Every structure is written in C-alpha cells, then in structure tokens.
Amino acid sequence: MDYMNGPGRHHLFVPGPVNIPEQVIRAMNRNNEDYRSPAIPALTKTLLEDVKKIFKTTSGTPFMFPTTGTGAWESALTNTLSPGDRIVSFLIGQFSLLWIDQQKRLNFNVDVVESDWGQGANLQVLASKLSEDQNQSIKAICIVHNETATGVTNDISAVRTLLDHYKHPALLLVDGVSSICALDFRMDEWGVDVALTGSQKALSLPTGLGIVCASPKALEATKTSKSLKVFFDWNDYLKFYKLGTYWPYTPSIQLLYGLRAALDLIFEEGLDNVIARHARLGKATRLAVEAWGLKNCTQKEEWISNTVTAVMVPPNIDSTEIVKRAWKRYNLSLGLGLNKVAGKVFRIGHLGHLNELQLLGCLAGVEMILKDVGYPVVLGSGVAAASTYLQHQIPLIPSRI
C-alpha cells in the first residue's frame, strides 16, 4: 500500500528520479544471487562494454559504483587529484554549488567561477585563467553539463576548445548526471577525461548506481593522486577487471539486471533517437511556457536544456505553492525551486522514459494549477502550442511500421 495513495497513475515530472519502464521493473523483480557465480561476471562484462556507448567512447574505462551521483562526483575527484590541487569549477546553480562544496571539503584548492543563476558557465573567465596559468597550476576543470536547478546546459566542446587552444594539460571532469542518455554527449570527441552519470535520471532506473567513465589520461592520473579513497578506488576495480570477476565488493544484483534492460530499451530506440525525443519534449515544454505568458529561467537560447525547464513565476505567486498544489490535488510531481530560486521557479522535468502524450498531460495539469493559484492562464493555451508543434514532429514508432 502506498504511504499516501491516489487514484490512477502518479504523474512524475521532476528532473529525476524519473519514470521506470515496466520492462526494467520486471527485470529487477528477482531474487538475490551469488555474485561470485559465473552469471554475474558475464552480465557485468556486457554492461561495461555497453555503458561505454552511452558516453560515446571507445577508449574510456567505465566503473559502476553502488552509489548516487554524489558518490560518482567523489570518485572522479579523489582518483585523479591530490589535496591542495587547484581546480577551476563553475557555479551556475544548486548542483554545481553542491559539487563545489564537496571539492572544498575534500581539501582541493577551488577557484570558483560564478555566474548568475540562469546563465551558463563563463568561458571568457576560463580563457583568461588558462592564458595566465603559465605554470600550469590548474589541475582540473570541473563543470556540470546540465544544471537541473535552473535548466541550463553548458557547451562542453567549447571548454575542450579552450584547453586545446592554450595547450593546457588540465583534466576535464564533467557531471553528466542529468544529460547523459538524454542530451548529446561525446566523451571522446570532446576530450572529456572523466564523465559521470546516475541511474535515476535518463537511464530510468531506481537511484543506486553511479556510473563513471575515465579516459586513459585520467587513469594515468591515478598513479600520482594522493587523495584518500577506499570505496571509490578505481584501482581496486581494475584488479578485479583483470581477474574477470569485476566486483571488489557486493554489487546490487537487481540494479544490474535493471541496467541491462534499460540499455536494451535505449539501444532498441537508438541513442540518437532518444536524444531527438528529448529535444522534442524540451521544445514543446518551452512553447507551452511561452503560451502561458511566463518566462524560462534560462537566460539565453544557447543554454536551454532539453531535460528540464525551470519556469519563472510572477512576484505575487510562490512557486512552492504550485508544487504543493500539483501533488495534493492532481497527483502530479513537479520540481521545487532550489536555494536562490526557491519560491521563484518551478521545474518541469522531461527526461527518461517519457513520451509526448505523457508530457501533454503534465502541461494540462500545470495549466489548472496556475489557474488555482490565481495566475490568469488561458486553459488549453500551452497544451495547444505544444501539441501543434508535436503533431508535426513525432515520428512513427519504428517497431510498429
């Protein structure tokens, strides 16, 4: 029995955790197994080969930790850097803020480049810092690809272009928690040294797997890293990779079977088609927001996100009330405004196992909620704008042609 049950299906539109496909739920509905038996190493081997595809890498080495994105952050930092190392890190919203907090608590020398919330990373400042760093004291650039608090996507290829232009050897560490498997991400092409994601986002799994992928350069950096690590030590994993047993400790068996099913669904649809679907969902949501007469928190078109839209509300409306009303009356979960934008925005997550008709249901719910809280929305306006666009964009389902 649900703790607080409601009729019908719950409409989950936060930017993670997301809806879980029935195929994944069924795959995870199994008993425990002996992870030292031949079955789990065989399964793990295929998973390690296939998760490289979602990062778009052939040279990277993946690690699957029983953890969250926060643990994946720590793994990326502590395996490649040493206490006191200088990091340039971009603060553009709540989750980049939390990663910076972790970097400081791990005793790195963090050079913070801050932008207004709603803006992307200030790459002009990065260019200045790289040009001035003649002694190459900067050891890493840390950047969140997609900041879910504000709906901002950063241009990772532009960061690599700057590093190459200044011939700077700093590692490029990228948080792809709410982007990988939903937005275009090219680890090898963009020269990303460590990329990471979490299972509860576009992979559409329960929380509990932090997946990290390391370039050969990042693996080489482990040889000089002096940060303390035990649970997240890549070298422990690499020893077991060589043995062919893969796990230095007990993995989550059910999540591994779920990941197998999730990857199969992504590859069946086609990763590029998945990315295109998210682009449609993002565009449709933004058209609805515009039709409502509201503004996107993201300040420039170049930074828009196709996995989450942060909607700004008028000063006389508390966005927290919108989120509360959505859950209490309409069985709809929307994302709260966080920290600096608390009470000022609500967030519509549109990532993972989600289609266009589901999104239209969410948009209809948001319109009723806006009416409830006193905003003069024209009912049907956002749904009409989104559906008019989608009706011309939705392709036939390949398996049904």
Disulfide bonds with the S-S distance in Angstrom:
none
